[in-house]
Amino acid sequence: EEELKKAILVVFANKQDMEQAMTPTEVANALGLPALKDRKWQIFKTSATKGTGLDEAMEW
């Protein structure tokens, strides 16, 4: 949709406290984010159970 073309995209890469968690680069590639040339996006490593990364993402 036209009004979403310039929307900022924030991805919460949750479960980062787990050993098998994907890295932010792996998440970006899996979602095809590098192909989004005209959109600002950012991935934040988070762990909801530990509460890490959430504040940083919300402040961004």
Secondary structure, 3 states (H helix, E strand, C coil): CHHHCCCCEEEEECCCCCCCCCCHHHHHHHHCHHHCCCCCEEEEECECCCCECHHHHHHC
